[in-house]
Amino acid sequence: MIEVEDIRKSYRGAPALDGFNLRVADGELFGLVGPNGAGKTTLIRILATLLRPDGGRARVAGIDVAAHPERVKGMMGYMPDQPGLYQDMRVFEFLEFFAEAFRLPKQQRRAAVDLELKRSDLIGRRHDYVEELSFGMKQRLFLAKTLLHEPKLLLLDEPATGLDPMARIALRQQLKELNAQRITILISSHILADLEDICSRVALIAGGMNADDGAGQSVVELRQAGLSTQTYDVEVLGDAAAAAKCAVEIAGVRILEVQPARMVLEIAGEARDASHLLAHLVRLGIEVVRFDRRVATLEDRYRHAFGGKAR
Amino acid sequence: MNPMIGKELRQRMRERRGWILPSLYLVALGAVIAFAYFQMTRRTFRGVQGFEIGVGLFLTAAYSQLAFLLLLTPIFSAAALTIEKEQRTMAGLLTSLLGPTEIWWGKFAASLMYVLLLLVAGLPILSVVFAFGGVGPREVGMATITTIVILATTSAISLYWSSAFRRSVHATAVSYVSVILMTVVTFIIFAIEMSVREGSSWSALPGKAKAPLYFNPFFFLTVAFQPVNQLFPEWTTSLEVFVLLGVLCVLLTLRNLRRGGEGV
């Protein structure tokens, strides 16, 4: 559905995207993560036809977004990081305006507006002014507007920012339901737990380029059956740095984090390899007081990829 | 109908200024005409005829109306696009299937319709002059057409500034500077030219000396009252200048809207 090849974009000489590549399959719910200023918003705005790339190519369903923006607009829904709403319009007026702006035939407009009001749970607020809605309701209203013309692709830039936990849960549920209807979704977010819950894959971006998670992967598989690596949280008596040196003597062990008496490491292989590692550490006189397996989270990979790149 | 026009008119009429400004406009126009009437009738004892009062009131009304509307037009037009940027709603418009031309036309038509509403609302006050005679439908028609052309151009200029700036306050300020350039500065330049060519008659003035006045809305309105056979070349030249200026602003605004995503 989305193909981005060597895309470049600069703002007054400062590169925002510097040769980024991405492929998102049809029907996928795909995440985009990276530190502030990584180029996520610029990429999404290029795909949304709001920005023209300086170089490279971006295609949606095989259509070049720079060459045929009108065709892309018809199949795409875009939700910016700060969605703008007409506060002095009523909820149904806002949706009817955009239904008309997306050229829905007159006889379909009312049905499309009603469907989206139901889907966003705003049917009881249809006559209220937009300014009277809560922040979460406004987000839902904007998403409803984005879905009016039944897009095949949704581009969501930080849609959960500022939402309370219940609203976030509802948004995640809604995105899962939309994805189940074969709508492809590209979502950028700093809330990694949300992405982990809903996305099948996540691309890492930093400095406008593909970033890797330290294991050579720029796209993290989150729904892969039987991950080949396991992460362990190891607590020792004494110096964890020395223990880490001993641990890497075992093939397939990679240290993710070292604290004074604790380390997080990744082992390529099965539970038996972890057992060998533990035995190795004990044999070398390391006093291990905790050796817990934990599922490698997106946050671990994020910290490994961007740990020193806070902006 | 272009959905932008409906949206714009609905939003404008919901604003408090939607009824405050027309009210203030009518009060101000009525006050000016009443003042002019009392000034003129004081002199009737010295032999001023009724039709002279009619002509005097009509000219007062036409020039005051143009002055008021030139002051009001930037309020409606200069913020039309910047407000979309300030509210962050421009991205929603640009990613819909509305093209730049539809967005521009929606904004322009709504602004102009509102100004025309003021023009129409002022007609009962203007109609007072018919009671005195001396003014025919042709003068009223020419004044109305000329005023509409001037306001349409002013609206197009303000919309261009609205597309060029991100903040309404900047676009509005520059729009007022444009109005001052057209009304005051062009007149000052012409006055300087005249002082250099002391004693020259209008017909003897070279085109270069007259040129600034063709940009002046009050000159355009003044030459509209010439007899039909004298509309050429002054009124027609002014008309061409205003239409060309308006078209240039439209093209520049559309160009800005086409690359509008860079600024929102």
Boltz contact constraints between the chains, C-beta under 6 A:
constraints:
  - contact:
      token1: [A, 48]
      token2: [B, 95]
      max_distance: 6.0
  - contact:
      token1: [A, 50]
      token2: [B, 261]
      max_distance: 6.0
  - contact:
      token1: [A, 51]
      token2: [B, 261]
      max_distance: 6.0
  - contact:
      token1: [A, 73]
      token2: [B, 95]
      max_distance: 6.0
  - contact:
      token1: [A, 73]
      token2: [B, 97]
      max_distance: 6.0
  - contact:
      token1: [A, 78]
      token2: [B, 95]
      max_distance: 6.0
  - contact:
      token1: [A, 80]
      token2: [B, 91]
      max_distance: 6.0
  - contact:
      token1: [A, 82]
      token2: [B, 88]
      max_distance: 6.0
  - contact:
      token1: [A, 84]
      token2: [B, 87]
      max_distance: 6.0
  - contact:
      token1: [A, 84]
      token2: [B, 88]
      max_distance: 6.0
  - contact:
      token1: [A, 84]
      token2: [B, 89]
      max_distance: 6.0
  - contact:
      token1: [A, 88]
      token2: [B, 11]
      max_distance: 6.0
  - contact:
      token1: [A, 88]
      token2: [B, 14]
      max_distance: 6.0
  - contact:
      token1: [A, 97]
      token2: [B, 3]
      max_distance: 6.0
  - contact:
      token1: [A, 97]
      token2: [B, 7]
      max_distance: 6.0
  - contact:
      token1: [A, 100]
      token2: [B, 3]
      max_distance: 6.0
  - contact:
      token1: [A, 101]
      token2: [B, 3]
      max_distance: 6.0
  - contact:
      token1: [A, 101]
      token2: [B, 96]
      max_distance: 6.0
  - contact:
      token1: [A, 101]
      token2: [B, 98]
      max_distance: 6.0
  - contact:
      token1: [A, 102]
      token2: [B, 96]
      max_distance: 6.0
  - contact:
      token1: [A, 102]
      token2: [B, 97]
      max_distance: 6.0
  - contact:
      token1: [A, 103]
      token2: [B, 97]
      max_distance: 6.0
